């Protein structure tokens, strides 16, 4: 995530930075991102032309004469992870219009198959109460470093503002709350910041299961009128951020996140033969 002198005083959400973070754990996490940079992919993302969305999970871009298929879910998750690490301690707040009780969110998660809950784990109600008490104890740290706000009554009242004009799908909140209690390593500072940021970036990523795809006849109307459909957000907010903020890791060349699917000169030759 490169920064010019004029940009270095702002976060990814155009919020003025309040402080310089000197924690060695955060510096090490930033260093890991830099070490894993694939400069070729970075140049491609910085200079790509957006072609269109296949669905919420996949999108097409062109770079020079090549056409690529990108996993929007994986790339957006990495983008938000990097924002959480680079803008650590300097986020604005997305304040919920209605406070969300952590107990209710935890119960919703435990009642879903995704949680993997079984009767051997104990009553859901007891687990939900434990999660509320546990996260309330972490509230001060979460607010200070990540602008995640939890009030004294155990309500979630605010989330970090990671990117201007972007709001995550709040349908993912129940599992997010559950996984904060079960998947974050709270005992080691560096691992805590990394695992929390991974869980938070998953909440913020573009995920197909939380997006209702519009019928074709409604897409043009929605894009033209409100400009806030998921396709508009993907193209004008998320992929715009890929250009300037995302430092693509080397693993993207190996895990199927970025696939070259065509070389345009070769396609032209096919058309000529036809």
Backbone torsions as a table, in degrees:
resi	resn	phi	psi	omega
1	UNK	NA	97.2	-177.1
2	UNK	-81.3	149.3	179.1
3	UNK	-133.7	130.6	171.3
4	UNK	-83.2	170.5	-178.1
5	UNK	-62.2	-36.2	-177.5
6	UNK	-73.3	-25.1	-177.1
7	UNK	-92.8	-18.2	-169.8
8	UNK	-66.1	-17.8	-179.9
9	UNK	-90.7	2.1	-179.3
10	UNK	-120.2	150.5	173.5
11	UNK	-85.5	177.7	178.7
12	UNK	-62.8	-23.1	179.7
13	UNK	-97.0	18.3	178.4
14	UNK	61.2	30.5	175.9
15	UNK	-96.0	130.7	177.7
16	UNK	-59.7	133.4	178.4
17	UNK	-67.8	137.0	-178.1
18	UNK	-95.8	-25.9	-172.7
19	UNK	-157.9	159.2	175.4
20	UNK	-96.8	128.3	-178.6
21	UNK	-90.4	122.7	-177.1
22	UNK	-109.8	7.5	-179.7
23	UNK	-63.1	128.7	-179.3
24	UNK	-63.5	-32.7	-179.6
25	UNK	-63.0	-40.7	179.5
26	UNK	-69.8	-41.1	178.0
27	UNK	-61.0	-38.5	179.1
28	UNK	-66.8	-40.2	178.8
29	UNK	-65.3	-38.8	176.1
30	UNK	-64.7	-39.7	178.4
31	UNK	-62.6	-38.0	178.1
32	UNK	-62.0	-39.6	178.4
33	UNK	-62.9	-45.8	-179.1
34	UNK	-63.2	-42.4	-178.2
35	UNK	-63.3	-30.4	-176.1
36	UNK	-91.7	5.4	-175.9
37	UNK	-63.9	134.4	171.1
38	UNK	-103.3	105.3	-172.3
39	UNK	-65.4	-31.3	178.6
40	UNK	-65.2	-45.0	177.5
41	UNK	-66.1	-36.2	179.8
42	UNK	-63.1	-44.0	178.3
43	UNK	-63.6	-38.9	179.5
44	UNK	-63.6	-45.4	-179.1
45	UNK	-67.7	-35.9	-179.2
46	UNK	-67.2	-27.7	-172.9
47	UNK	-121.5	22.2	-177.2
48	UNK	-80.2	162.2	169.1
49	UNK	-112.5	125.0	-178.8
50	UNK	-73.7	130.4	-179.4
51	UNK	-98.7	-50.2	179.2
52	UNK	164.9	169.1	179.1
53	UNK	-90.9	132.0	171.1
54	UNK	-79.8	-46.6	174.2
55	UNK	-161.6	-178.2	-178.1
56	UNK	-59.3	-22.8	-176.4
57	UNK	-91.4	-26.9	-173.7
58	UNK	-127.8	144.7	177.3
59	UNK	-143.0	157.0	-179.6
60	UNK	-107.7	138.3	172.3
61	UNK	-133.6	160.3	173.2
62	UNK	-118.8	138.6	173.0
63	UNK	-135.0	118.6	-174.2
64	UNK	55.7	-118.4	-177.7
65	UNK	-102.8	8.9	-174.6
66	UNK	-111.0	146.5	178.0
67	UNK	-108.5	131.7	-176.2
68	UNK	-123.6	146.9	173.2
69	UNK	-107.4	121.5	-176.0
70	UNK	-112.7	137.9	175.5
71	UNK	-82.3	98.2	-176.2
72	UNK	-60.1	-35.1	-179.2
73	UNK	-62.7	-50.7	-177.2
74	UNK	-68.6	-40.6	-178.5
75	UNK	-69.5	-39.4	179.8
76	UNK	-69.1	-34.9	177.2
77	UNK	-63.7	-41.8	177.9
78	UNK	-67.2	-38.4	177.5
79	UNK	-58.2	-49.7	-176.6
80	UNK	-70.3	-31.2	174.3
81	UNK	-61.9	-46.3	-178.6
82	UNK	-65.5	-37.2	176.3
83	UNK	-62.0	-43.2	180.0
84	UNK	-61.6	-34.8	-179.5
85	UNK	-80.1	-43.8	-176.2
86	UNK	-76.3	-32.7	179.7
87	UNK	-99.7	15.7	-178.2
88	UNK	-44.2	126.8	176.8
89	UNK	78.2	7.6	-175.4
90	UNK	-135.7	37.6	-177.3
91	UNK	-94.5	150.6	164.8
92	UNK	-79.3	-177.2	-176.1
93	UNK	-121.3	131.4	167.6
94	UNK	-92.6	103.5	-175.0
95	UNK	-88.6	128.4	180.0
96	UNK	-69.4	136.3	-179.5
97	UNK	-63.8	-33.5	175.3
98	UNK	-127.9	124.0	178.7
99	UNK	-54.3	138.3	-177.8
100	UNK	-105.2	113.0	179.8
101	UNK	-61.0	125.9	179.0
102	UNK	-60.0	-34.3	179.9
103	UNK	-60.9	-46.6	-179.2
104	UNK	-65.1	-40.3	178.5
105	UNK	-63.5	-43.0	179.5
106	UNK	-64.4	-40.0	178.8
107	UNK	-64.5	-42.1	177.8
108	UNK	-59.5	-42.1	179.8
109	UNK	-65.9	-45.4	-177.3
110	UNK	-67.0	-24.3	178.5
111	UNK	-83.1	-8.4	179.2
112	UNK	-91.6	151.8	179.3
113	UNK	-63.2	-30.7	-177.0
114	UNK	-59.6	-28.0	-177.7
115	UNK	-69.9	-26.5	-177.8
116	UNK	74.4	15.3	-178.0
117	UNK	-64.8	139.0	172.3
118	UNK	-131.3	165.8	-179.3
119	UNK	-60.8	-26.5	179.7
120	UNK	-66.3	-20.5	179.9
121	UNK	-77.3	-10.4	-178.2
122	UNK	100.3	170.4	-178.1
123	UNK	-59.0	138.4	178.8
124	UNK	-58.3	-40.0	-176.6
125	UNK	-60.3	-41.5	179.2
126	UNK	-66.4	-40.4	178.6
127	UNK	-65.5	-40.1	179.7
128	UNK	-63.8	-41.3	178.7
129	UNK	-64.5	-38.5	177.6
130	UNK	-62.3	-43.7	-179.3
131	UNK	-61.3	-42.7	179.2
132	UNK	-61.1	-50.2	-178.5
133	UNK	-62.1	-40.1	-178.1
134	UNK	-64.5	-48.2	-177.3
135	UNK	-71.2	-29.9	175.8
136	UNK	-62.9	-34.8	178.4
137	UNK	-68.8	-23.8	-179.6
138	UNK	-96.1	1.4	-171.2
139	UNK	-59.0	-42.8	-176.5
140	UNK	-62.7	-44.6	179.4
141	UNK	-66.7	-42.5	-179.0
142	UNK	-62.6	-38.7	179.0
143	UNK	-71.6	-41.4	-176.3
144	UNK	-66.1	-45.7	-174.1
145	UNK	-92.8	-32.5	-171.2
146	UNK	-123.7	3.3	-179.3
147	UNK	54.8	30.5	172.3
148	UNK	-94.3	118.2	-171.0
149	UNK	-106.1	127.9	176.8
150	UNK	-127.7	125.1	-177.0
151	UNK	-86.0	177.5	-175.4
152	UNK	-66.9	-20.5	179.6
153	UNK	-88.8	3.1	178.2
154	UNK	83.1	28.9	176.9
155	UNK	-104.6	139.4	171.3
156	UNK	-80.9	119.6	-175.5
157	UNK	-115.2	-17.0	-178.4
158	UNK	-154.6	150.1	177.1
159	UNK	-125.4	159.7	-180.0
160	UNK	-68.4	139.6	174.0
161	UNK	-88.1	102.9	-172.9
162	UNK	-91.5	-34.3	-174.8
163	UNK	-144.8	133.6	-179.3
164	UNK	-58.5	137.1	178.2
165	UNK	66.8	26.1	179.7
166	UNK	-131.8	128.3	175.8
167	UNK	-125.2	127.1	-179.3
168	UNK	-69.4	161.9	176.5
169	UNK	-72.7	110.8	-174.1
170	UNK	-72.2	-8.1	174.1
171	UNK	-61.9	-19.9	179.8
172	UNK	-85.2	-2.9	-176.5
173	UNK	-59.7	-43.3	-177.8
174	UNK	-56.3	-49.5	179.9
175	UNK	-68.3	-32.5	176.7
176	UNK	-59.9	-47.8	-179.6
177	UNK	-63.2	-43.9	179.1
178	UNK	-61.8	-45.8	-176.4
179	UNK	-70.6	-24.6	174.4
180	UNK	-61.7	-35.1	-178.4
181	UNK	-82.8	-24.9	-172.5
182	UNK	-109.8	-25.7	-171.6
183	UNK	-111.4	-13.4	-179.6
184	UNK	-88.2	133.1	176.4
185	UNK	-84.9	99.4	-175.6
186	UNK	-85.1	-3.1	-172.9
187	UNK	-94.0	-14.6	-179.2
188	UNK	-127.2	126.3	-172.4
189	UNK	-56.1	-53.8	-177.1
190	UNK	-62.5	-46.6	-179.1
191	UNK	-67.0	-31.2	176.8
192	UNK	-64.4	-50.2	-178.7
193	UNK	-63.4	-39.8	-178.7
194	UNK	-68.3	-48.8	-176.0
195	UNK	-69.7	-37.1	175.0
196	UNK	-62.0	-44.6	-178.4
197	UNK	-64.5	-35.1	176.5
198	UNK	-64.9	-44.1	179.7
199	UNK	-66.6	-41.1	-179.5
200	UNK	-67.3	-39.1	179.8
201	UNK	-66.7	-30.0	175.9
202	UNK	-66.9	-40.6	176.7
203	UNK	-60.4	-40.3	-174.5
204	UNK	-82.8	-18.1	-175.1
205	UNK	-66.5	159.2	175.7
206	UNK	-75.0	113.4	-177.0
207	UNK	-123.6	127.7	-172.3
208	UNK	-58.3	-36.7	-174.1
209	UNK	-67.9	-16.2	-178.5
210	UNK	-107.7	11.1	-179.2
211	UNK	-120.6	126.4	176.9
212	UNK	-90.2	112.2	-179.3
213	UNK	-74.1	132.1	-176.7
214	UNK	-78.4	147.5	171.2
215	UNK	-58.4	149.8	-173.9
216	UNK	-55.6	-37.7	-176.2
217	UNK	-70.6	-16.8	-179.3
218	UNK	-94.8	-17.4	-172.1
219	UNK	-63.0	-48.4	-177.2
220	UNK	-64.0	-39.9	179.8
221	UNK	-63.5	-44.3	-177.0
222	UNK	-68.2	-41.7	179.0
223	UNK	-63.0	-37.8	-176.3
224	UNK	-76.1	-31.9	-174.5
225	UNK	-87.9	-59.6	-173.5
226	UNK	-95.7	-29.3	-177.2
227	UNK	65.6	22.8	-176.7
228	UNK	-124.2	17.3	176.7
229	UNK	-69.3	166.5	-178.7
230	UNK	-62.0	-33.9	179.4
231	UNK	-65.9	-40.6	178.1
232	UNK	-63.1	-43.6	-179.4
233	UNK	-62.8	-43.5	179.6
234	UNK	-60.6	-48.2	-176.1
235	UNK	-72.7	-48.1	-168.5
236	UNK	-95.1	-13.6	177.9
237	UNK	-114.0	-57.4	-173.5
238	UNK	-71.6	-52.4	-178.7
239	UNK	-70.2	-27.9	173.0
240	UNK	-62.6	-39.8	177.9
241	UNK	-69.0	-32.0	176.7
242	UNK	-57.9	-35.8	-177.3
243	UNK	-62.3	-43.6	-168.8
244	UNK	-109.3	-20.4	-171.2
245	UNK	-114.2	-32.2	-172.5
246	UNK	-80.2	130.0	172.7
247	UNK	-105.7	96.3	-172.8
248	UNK	-67.1	129.5	179.0
249	UNK	-78.6	158.9	-177.8
250	UNK	-60.0	-28.8	-176.4
251	UNK	-63.4	-20.8	179.9
252	UNK	-63.1	-20.4	178.0
253	UNK	-81.3	-10.4	-173.6
254	UNK	-118.8	-20.1	-172.3
255	UNK	-102.6	10.1	177.4
256	UNK	82.4	9.6	-179.6
257	UNK	-71.9	-32.4	179.5
258	UNK	-130.5	119.2	-176.3
259	UNK	-124.9	128.6	171.5
260	UNK	-80.9	125.6	-176.3
261	UNK	-114.4	-12.7	179.6
262	UNK	-162.0	151.5	170.6
263	UNK	-116.9	115.6	-168.2
264	UNK	-56.9	-41.0	177.1
265	UNK	-57.4	-36.7	178.1
266	UNK	-66.3	-37.5	177.7
267	UNK	-65.3	-41.2	179.2
268	UNK	-60.3	-37.7	178.4
269	UNK	-64.7	-37.5	177.6
270	UNK	-63.2	-45.2	180.0
271	UNK	-62.9	-37.2	180.0
272	UNK	-63.9	-37.7	178.3
273	UNK	-68.0	-28.4	178.6
274	UNK	-74.7	NA	NA
